[in-house]
Amino acid sequence: MKSRVMCLALLLMSCVVNIKAQERKLKIYISADMEGVVGVVTNEQLGPQGFEYSRFREFMTQEVNAAIEAAFEAGATEIVVSDSHGNGQNLLIEKLPKNILLVRSWPRPLMMMQGIDETFAGVIFLGYHTGTTNPQGVRAHTMSSARLADVRLKGVSVSEAGINAAIAGHFNVPVIMVSGDDAVVKETTTLLGDVEGAVVKWASGFHSAKTLMPEAAYQLIREKVKKAVGRIKDFKPHKLASPIHLDVRFKNYRPSEVLSYLSIVERTDAHSIRFTGKDMIEVSKFLEFIMTYEPSLEP
């Protein structure tokens, strides 16, 4: 009998230790785009064909490293980074710390938020840009500047930050910090409230800006991430009530026409469709489908 009591006591102590260990975990998710990286202003920095792309991959990687370093210093215990720009293969993997996880390439059911779940304490948006209906901001667009004219959730035009904040909100995880130009920081804080914002450049046009120098940007990002993680309990998730109406307006006619052949899609005008999802997971999967699927996909 005595041994049974001792075994039970040890089991209870083990459970308490495990619970306390779980409580000490502080997981941070970083979604990194590139249009909002310090110095970025045109296509020349944003893709493999640009003459400055290789250099700006370095700057993007350094911004991510600055955020990682600051988050760990502020108490983070685990970090997942999503390479969320272009082909999803921009970050220089060999220059990232060994104690993180990295999400690369496409397609992904949760798009720029792949890997997020309810175990995370906060989300950081790095190198973000304004949405497609915003008249201000460097490279303003939502998901595709070439294909989409508007994306709405529950009737409200949204940026990528708005979409991704709602995906995080589905898992009860708040956005705590955003970096990019002055326009995206204003746009994101207007939507989400008092999140920390690191302005690394000031937009003067779609393809022009006044910018900090890289080292100054890294230092600012470190400061804002530390502050955000330090007051992480102040932030609230951005949650959308179900069902969620997704309205997408294309710049051309045929996408809306062909997608309306699906019984789950309503064509609301010549250029626009509506999809209704039970939650942001369904909405995210549908968005990824319409942005990624091609009949010629191989293998």
ABEGO torsion letter per residue (X at the ends): XAAAAAAAAAAAAAAAAAAAAAAABBBBBBBBBAAABBGBABAAAABAABAAAAAAAAAAAAAAAAAAAAAAAAGBABBBBBBABEAGAABBAAABBAABBBBBEOBBAAEAABGBBAABABBBBBGBBBBAABABEBGBBBGBAAABABBBBGGBBBBAAAAAAAAAAAAGBBBABBBEBAAAAAAAAAAAEBBBBBBABBBABAABBBBBBAAAAAAAAAAAAAAAAAAAAABBBBBBBOBBBBBBBBABAAAAAAAAABAABBBABAABBBBBBABAAAAAAAAAAAAABBAABOX
